[in-house]
Amino acid sequence: MSKTARRARIAATIELLCDRFPETFSRREPQPLKVGVHADLLAALDGMVEPRDLKSALAGYTSNARYLRALSAGACRVGLDGHSAGMVTPEDEAVAKARLAELVKGIAPRAKVPAAQAVPKASSIEPAAENPKPPVPKRLSLADLREAGRRRREAAA
């Protein structure tokens, strides 16, 4: 199956979840989901969706920036019926903030710089000698790995 077809199936699965369980799933205002909602969905959908597609759809839904922002400590988690089914813990919030930071860092477009600041002045550019790049670790060859293994065996004996 092509990547495009797989993405289309996942999008269709998320759309099905939003249509079938509007109290629980929303693209615009997602709510924290109950822990274990995957098993509940498998039972409720009863074969309408392949388990692999459901798992991928839930992963996509819960990695969305809006969903991650909704995970704040003390917020109510919701089950398929839309009723409260637990609370978001501070640990859950910390994980969500870390994932959101990674998401924002990875896909955030560069901030637009005013035209006056776009080109740095010649005097503000530092020479390359004063701006060294961090050292790149040496790539190990097979011989290096064998030698390390030999040393480890000798040290253990």
C-alpha positions as CSV (number, residue, x, y, z in Angstrom):
1,M,0.0,0.0,0.0
2,S,1.4,3.4,-0.9
3,K,2.0,6.1,1.7
4,T,-0.7,8.3,0.2
5,A,-3.3,5.5,0.4
6,R,-2.3,4.7,4.0
7,R,-2.7,8.3,4.9
8,A,-6.0,8.5,3.3
9,R,-7.2,5.4,5.2
10,I,-6.0,6.9,8.5
11,A,-7.7,10.2,7.7
12,A,-10.9,8.3,6.9
13,T,-10.7,6.4,10.2
14,I,-10.3,9.6,12.1
15,E,-13.3,11.1,10.2
16,L,-15.3,8.0,11.1
17,L,-14.3,8.4,14.8
18,C,-15.4,12.1,14.7
19,D,-18.7,11.2,13.1
20,R,-19.5,8.2,15.2
21,F,-18.3,9.6,18.6
22,P,-18.7,13.4,18.4
23,E,-18.7,13.7,22.2
24,T,-15.2,12.2,22.3
25,F,-13.5,13.0,19.1
26,S,-13.2,16.5,17.6
27,R,-10.7,18.0,15.1
28,R,-11.2,21.5,16.3
29,E,-11.4,21.0,20.1
30,P,-9.9,17.7,21.0
31,Q,-10.3,16.4,24.6
32,P,-7.9,14.1,26.4
33,L,-8.9,10.5,25.7
34,K,-9.5,7.8,28.3
35,V,-6.5,5.6,28.9
36,G,-7.4,2.3,27.1
37,V,-9.7,3.9,24.6
38,H,-8.2,1.7,21.8
39,A,-9.7,-1.5,23.3
40,D,-13.1,0.3,23.8
41,L,-13.0,1.4,20.1
42,L,-12.2,-2.0,18.8
43,A,-15.2,-3.4,20.7
44,A,-17.5,-0.6,19.7
45,L,-16.6,-0.6,16.0
46,D,-16.7,-4.4,15.9
47,G,-14.6,-4.9,12.7
48,M,-15.6,-1.8,10.8
49,V,-11.9,-0.7,11.0
50,E,-8.8,-2.8,10.9
51,P,-6.9,-2.7,14.2
52,R,-3.8,-1.5,12.5
53,D,-5.6,1.4,10.9
54,L,-7.3,2.3,14.2
55,K,-4.0,2.2,16.0
56,S,-2.4,4.5,13.4
57,A,-5.4,6.8,13.5
58,L,-5.3,7.2,17.3
59,A,-1.5,7.8,17.1
60,G,-2.1,10.6,14.5
61,Y,-5.0,12.0,16.5
62,T,-3.1,12.1,19.8
63,S,0.1,13.5,18.2
64,N,-1.8,16.5,16.9
65,A,-0.7,19.8,18.4
66,R,-4.2,20.7,19.5
67,Y,-4.6,17.4,21.3
68,L,-1.2,17.8,23.0
69,R,-2.2,21.3,24.2
70,A,-5.4,19.9,25.7
71,L,-3.4,17.6,28.0
72,S,-3.1,19.8,31.1
73,A,-2.8,18.4,34.6
74,G,-6.2,17.9,36.2
75,A,-8.2,18.0,33.0
76,C,-10.8,15.3,32.6
77,R,-10.2,12.4,30.2
78,V,-13.3,11.3,28.3
79,G,-14.6,7.9,27.3
80,L,-16.5,7.0,24.1
81,D,-19.7,8.2,25.7
82,G,-18.3,11.6,26.4
83,H,-18.4,11.2,30.2
84,S,-15.4,11.7,32.5
85,A,-13.1,8.7,32.6
86,G,-10.1,9.8,34.7
87,M,-7.8,12.8,35.0
88,V,-4.7,13.9,33.2
89,T,-1.7,13.5,35.5
90,P,1.2,16.0,35.8
91,E,3.4,13.3,34.2
92,D,1.1,13.1,31.2
93,E,1.2,16.9,30.9
94,A,5.0,16.9,31.0
95,V,5.2,14.3,28.2
96,A,2.7,16.2,26.1
97,K,4.7,19.5,26.5
98,A,7.9,17.7,25.5
99,R,6.2,16.2,22.4
100,L,4.7,19.5,21.5
101,A,8.1,21.2,21.8
102,E,9.6,18.6,19.5
103,L,6.7,19.0,17.1
104,V,7.0,22.8,17.1
105,K,10.8,22.6,16.8
106,G,10.7,20.2,13.9
107,I,8.0,21.9,11.7
108,A,7.8,25.5,12.8
109,P,8.5,27.8,9.9
110,R,11.2,30.4,10.3
111,A,10.1,33.6,11.9
112,K,9.9,36.4,9.4
113,V,12.6,39.0,9.9
114,P,12.0,42.6,9.0
115,A,13.9,43.7,5.9
116,A,16.2,46.0,8.0
117,Q,17.4,43.1,10.0
118,A,17.5,40.5,7.2
119,V,21.1,41.1,6.2
120,P,23.6,41.3,9.0
121,K,26.2,44.1,9.0
122,A,29.6,43.1,7.9
123,S,31.1,44.1,11.2
124,S,28.8,41.8,13.1
125,I,29.9,38.7,11.2
126,E,32.5,36.7,13.1
127,P,35.3,35.0,11.4
128,A,35.0,31.2,11.0
129,A,38.0,30.6,13.3
130,E,36.2,32.2,16.2
131,N,33.0,30.3,15.5
132,P,34.2,26.6,15.4
133,K,31.7,23.8,14.8
134,P,31.5,21.2,17.5
135,P,33.7,18.2,16.9
136,V,32.1,15.3,15.0
137,P,32.6,11.9,16.8
138,K,34.7,9.4,14.9
139,R,32.8,6.8,13.0
140,L,33.9,3.4,14.2
141,S,35.1,0.9,11.6
142,L,34.8,-2.9,12.0
143,A,38.4,-3.1,13.1
144,D,37.7,-0.5,15.8
145,L,34.8,-2.5,17.1
146,R,36.8,-5.8,17.1
147,E,39.6,-4.1,19.0
148,A,37.1,-2.8,21.6
149,G,35.6,-6.3,22.0
150,R,39.1,-7.8,22.4
151,R,39.9,-5.2,25.1
152,R,36.6,-5.9,26.9
153,R,37.2,-9.6,26.9
154,E,40.8,-9.1,28.3
155,A,39.5,-6.8,31.0
156,A,36.8,-9.3,32.0
157,A,39.4,-12.2,32.2
